[in-house]
Amino acid sequence: MANPEKRNYLYLYDLPKKELTSVKLAEAFKAQGIDIIRKPQISRDLFKPFYSAVVHIEKPEDYELAKEKMKYFNIDSCPVRSLPFDKDLRGDNKQKILSHNVFYKLPKDTDRS
């Protein structure tokens, strides 16, 4: 059984919107010899150019293999990337996101004659 303190989740991003299903994601992992038991959770935000997803990998050895083999892969000829899951990657921590924003105000046009 996996350590309850360590969750074996991968965060997938840059997923193509066209015809993406959890079955396609599961097949991509299966092709690399990685078994996923739970259905991948796809985040379909219509206002973003790509989808993202979270995949739970039950076995620790499969998780380590997935972190290596699934770092960069293709779905429908589109490159997809993954990282070990961190809740801050999804933007749940608004304060952290706000601290990374930079605002720039254009200076007023001044006449220096």
N, C-alpha and C positions, 0 to 999 in steps of 0.2 A: 504494500500500500504506500502511496506517496506521502511524504511528510506534510502534515496539515499546515505548517508554516510556509512551505514552498508550494506555490501553485504552478502547475505546468501549463501555462497559457502562452500562446503566441499571438501577437498582434500583427495582422496582415493589412497592408495598405497599398494604395495605387491599384486596387482591383478594378478591372474594366466593368463598366455598367451594363454593357450589352450581353444579355443572356447569361448572367452570372447566377449560379445556384450553389447551394450548399453541397449538392452532389458533385458538381465539378471540383469544388475545393477538396472534398474528401477523396476524389479520384486522383488529384494531384499528389496528395500525401501518400495514398496507397501505391502509386507508381514508384515512389521512393522507398517503399517497404515500411512505411510508418502507419500504424493502426490508430485511428481515432474512433472512439466509441460514441461520443456525443456529437450531435449535429453542430457544425460551425455556425456561429451567430454573426450574420452579416448586418452591418449598419448601412442602411440605404438612405443617405441624405441626398435629396433631389437637388439641393443647391450647391453641392460640391461636385467637382469634375470626376471624382473616383469614389468607389465604395471602400469600406474597410471591414474587417472581420476579426473575431476572436475565436481561436481554436484551442480547445482543451485536449491535451494529450495525456492519457492516463498513466502510462508507464514511464518512469524516470529515464530509462535507457532510450526509449523512443523520443522523448522530449529532447535529450541531448543530441540525438541524431537529427531531429527536425531543426534544431537551432542551427546546425551546420549545413544540412542539405537544402533547407527551405528558406535560407536567407535571401536568395534571389532565385526566382523561377518564373515560368511563363504560363499564362492561361489564355487560350485563344490568341496566341502570338503577341500578347501584351505582357511586358515585364511586371512582375509583382515582387514586393519586398516584405520582409517580416522582421520583427524584433521580439525579444522576450517581453511579455506583457507588463506594462506599468500603467496604473490608472491615470497617471498624469499625461500619457500619450493621447488619451481620448478627449482631453480638455475638461475633465470633471473638476479640476482644481482651478477655478476661475481667477483666484488671486495670483497664482503662479503665471497664468497666461497674461494677465494684465501687467505683471511686472516685466514681461518681455516685449510689450508694445512700445514703440517709439513713435511719437507724434512730432510732425514738423510743420510749422506754420510758415508759409511764404512771407517774407518781409514785404512791407508795403513799398510800392515804387516811390522813391523819394527823388525830388528834384534837387540836384546839388549845383545849381548854377550860381 
